Amino acid sequence: MFRRTFWFTAGAAAGVWATTKVNRKIKQLTPESLAAQAANKAVEAGHKLKDFALDVRHNMAEREAELGDALGLNASPDAEHEALPAQRRLAIVENTFSTKQPKTIEHNAYNAYNNRNEDH
């Protein structure tokens, strides 16, 4: 009699456990639940992407500071070591007072050159 009670209880417990598992899985696969899971994953991915961008920006600023120190760009003007000279800028000035006239092409020579017969 004890065996029958044991196996009956074990079977009932296994049935309740299996039914609970199946019901949970069915609830997870409903369209609303899938949409909520996708939204949560998207928000999570957005946070990871934002963290990555912030890390890149921080490391970029850090590296820029290192390079500026190495090149002496971040030094104050009163520093003991000599700073790099300022960059030269060249101004381009158009000569509007030129007395030369532009070359003119003879009209007949121009037409003779551009109206060639390409069908040979």
C-alpha positions in Angstrom: 0.0 0.0 0.0 2.9 2.4 0.8 4.3 1.8 -2.7 1.1 2.8 -4.4 0.8 6.0 -2.4 4.5 6.9 -3.1 4.1 6.4 -6.9 0.8 8.2 -7.0 2.3 11.2 -5.2 5.4 11.1 -7.4 3.3 11.0 -10.5 1.0 13.8 -9.3 4.1 16.0 -8.5 5.6 15.3 -11.9 2.4 16.2 -13.6 2.1 19.5 -11.7 5.7 20.3 -12.5 5.3 19.5 -16.2 2.1 21.4 -16.5 3.6 24.5 -14.8 6.6 24.3 -17.1 4.5 24.1 -20.2 2.2 26.9 -19.1 5.1 29.2 -18.4 6.6 28.4 -21.8 3.3 29.1 -23.6 3.0 32.5 -21.8 6.5 33.3 -23.0 5.6 32.6 -26.6 2.6 34.9 -26.8 3.0 37.8 -29.2 2.8 40.4 -26.4 5.4 38.6 -24.4 7.7 38.3 -27.4 7.3 42.0 -28.2 8.1 42.9 -24.6 11.2 40.7 -24.7 12.3 42.3 -28.0 11.8 45.7 -26.5 13.8 44.8 -23.4 16.7 43.4 -25.6 16.6 46.6 -27.7 16.9 48.8 -24.7 19.6 46.7 -23.3 21.5 46.8 -26.6 21.1 50.6 -26.6 22.6 50.9 -23.1 25.5 48.7 -24.2 26.1 50.8 -27.3 25.9 54.1 -25.3 28.4 52.7 -22.8 30.7 51.7 -25.6 30.5 55.1 -27.2 31.2 56.8 -23.8 34.3 54.5 -23.4 35.5 55.3 -26.8 35.0 59.1 -26.3 36.8 58.9 -22.9 39.8 56.9 -24.3 40.0 59.2 -27.3 40.2 62.3 -25.1 42.8 60.5 -22.9 44.9 59.6 -26.0 44.5 63.1 -27.4 45.9 64.5 -24.1 48.8 62.1 -24.2 49.6 63.1 -27.8 49.3 66.8 -26.9 51.7 66.4 -24.0 54.1 64.5 -26.2 54.0 67.2 -28.9 54.1 70.0 -26.4 50.7 71.4 -27.5 49.2 71.3 -24.1 52.0 73.3 -22.4 51.3 76.8 -21.2 53.1 79.7 -23.0 55.2 80.3 -19.8 56.6 76.8 -19.8 60.3 76.3 -19.8 60.6 74.3 -22.9 60.1 75.8 -26.3 56.7 75.4 -27.9 56.2 74.6 -31.6 56.0 77.6 -33.9 52.6 78.8 -35.1 51.5 77.4 -38.5 52.0 79.7 -41.5 49.0 80.7 -43.5 49.4 81.8 -47.1 47.0 84.2 -48.6 46.0 83.7 -52.2 45.6 87.0 -54.0 44.1 87.2 -57.4 45.9 89.6 -59.8 43.1 91.7 -61.2 45.3 94.4 -62.6 47.0 92.2 -65.2 47.5 93.9 -68.6 47.7 90.6 -70.5 44.7 89.7 -72.6 43.5 86.1 -72.7 44.4 84.2 -75.8 41.6 84.0 -78.4 41.2 81.0 -80.6 40.6 81.6 -84.2 37.0 80.8 -84.9 37.7 78.8 -88.0 40.5 76.8 -86.5 38.3 76.1 -83.4 35.4 74.8 -85.5 37.7 72.8 -87.7 39.2 71.0 -84.7 35.9 70.4 -82.8 33.8 69.4 -85.8 35.9 66.4 -86.9 34.1 63.5 -88.5 34.4 60.6 -86.1 32.6 58.1 -88.4 35.7 56.8 -90.2 
